[in-house]
Amino acid sequence: MINILAPVTQIGAATLATLRAAGAVAIFGGRALAAMLTPPYFFGQLARQLLRIGYFSIPVVGLTAIFTGAALALNIYVGGARFNAEAFVPNIVVIGITRELGPVLAALMLAGRVSAAIAAEIGTMRVTEQLDALNTLSTNPYKYLIAPRILAGVIALPLLVAVADVIGVMGGFVVSTQSLGFNGAVYVKNTLDFVTTGDVVSGIIKAGVFGFLLTLMGCYHGFTSKGGAQGVGRATTNAVVSAAILIFASNYMLTTVLTQAFGE
Amino acid sequence: MSAAAKISVAGLTKSFGAKRVLDGVDVDVARGESLVIIGGSGTGKSVTLKCMLGLMRPDRGSIKIDGVETVGVSQRDRMRLMTKFGMLFQGGALFDSLPIWENVGFRLLYADRVARKIARVQAIEALERVNLNESVADLRPAELSGGMQKRVALARAVVAKPEIIFFDEPTTGLDPITADVINDLIVHVVKGLGATAVSITHDMASARKIADDIAMIHDGKIIWRGAADAIDRSGDPYVEQFIHGRADGPIKVDARRERA
């Protein structure tokens, strides 16, 4: 017999599972936040994570930014030529990089590099009882493992995006001056005249939020992983996918809010 | 609860879904006593230990340490309570990102906030108590053999001189000689510290060596308890079958559970 309510049941179950997961992430994030705000603080761990998340991500973020800036300049030049607007390449490259592509692409690269690594590391600690061991050694895992990673993400990503902004604009500059016939001095003058503090700051604010989300996802999925190697693999995949989705979703919401805050 | 009980467990129950793993565990451990809980796979040994340690919350029942209830205490009180405990995990659970000395001195460094120089000295002293010398102090756990990792884990469990030490399958995965070395070390450090010890194992050689008392758990209940040297005269068919490792007897191994 066909159960006509089956689709409704499935939608209900999926909704409940989503709400349960959102609640669990919110509780996890709240605990992490409480751990950040109350002593003891593990500054050594924070420094180590800043190095891993921030410093060691510079090459991958830099490469992403330079090629994105270069491709953006070419595309804008081709598109702009259709209505005699080629001269606006520096303006659009700088606004595209600082407001949107710098923070989003840097965050996506870090979702792949950092969220995955955090989920795999903490997930392995879970399945090998190292998290239990931390508890038995009178050390709160939220304070020792989670808080430093999330804090490092919130601090490092804006710095990485600042670097990405400069390198991305430089990518556009190189292509424009070497291939598209732009004068270097004019390109730089147009860029600096056009870009506003709001463009840069809104990208940096986005980066802070993305840094929080991608490290939170890595920590949450690693911390809640179970079932041995397969469980760690699943946690790693879930961390990357959920971080990417949250980055895109929050990007739209942040763009809406920040364009109102900093003007258009 | 007897007046001298260091640990007193009463009516402990714990279920996972429909499966009831602990079904009213009652057990007392006197101060300075070494109790070994034996039992087959999936009978509730590990869950009992994790509940005692506070790593798992029982559904019902009471766990008192020094007469004080520990079920449902706050996170802060739990962390304070943990300072009384040392734990040797089955797989060692060493932190692979840290050198050996920092693994051993972890509690001193991060919970007791001892200076690094002093923590290193105390960690090396603890390593020497388990017959490891300073040469391993700066190695990583992955660079040591299984037996050496177990000894490092034992050093970590005792470095802060805990009042109660828990051992989860301390000899699993070790060859008989190394297992005997670990058993000797456990007896040596537990007696040396005057600590109370609770171990779970299904290695009878280990149980006989490190236990003052042995308790057998089956189907989530303690079904027999007595002195270690009385286990061969228990008269209990479950204990008899278990200690002789016979397939025939009242204990039926569920093949599906064994696969799970």
Boltz contact constraints between the chains, C-beta under 6 A:
constraints:
  - contact:
      token1: [A, 128]
      token2: [B, 91]
      max_distance: 6.0
  - contact:
      token1: [A, 129]
      token2: [B, 89]
      max_distance: 6.0
  - contact:
      token1: [A, 129]
      token2: [B, 93]
      max_distance: 6.0
  - contact:
      token1: [A, 130]
      token2: [B, 93]
      max_distance: 6.0
  - contact:
      token1: [A, 130]
      token2: [B, 95]
      max_distance: 6.0
  - contact:
      token1: [A, 132]
      token2: [B, 55]
      max_distance: 6.0
  - contact:
      token1: [A, 133]
      token2: [B, 93]
      max_distance: 6.0
  - contact:
      token1: [A, 136]
      token2: [B, 82]
      max_distance: 6.0
  - contact:
      token1: [A, 136]
      token2: [B, 85]
      max_distance: 6.0
  - contact:
      token1: [A, 136]
      token2: [B, 87]
      max_distance: 6.0
  - contact:
      token1: [A, 137]
      token2: [B, 106]
      max_distance: 6.0
  - contact:
      token1: [A, 137]
      token2: [B, 107]
      max_distance: 6.0
  - contact:
      token1: [A, 138]
      token2: [B, 79]
      max_distance: 6.0
  - contact:
      token1: [A, 138]
      token2: [B, 82]
      max_distance: 6.0
  - contact:
      token1: [A, 138]
      token2: [B, 83]
      max_distance: 6.0
  - contact:
      token1: [A, 138]
      token2: [B, 111]
      max_distance: 6.0
  - contact:
      token1: [A, 139]
      token2: [B, 110]
      max_distance: 6.0
  - contact:
      token1: [A, 139]
      token2: [B, 111]
      max_distance: 6.0
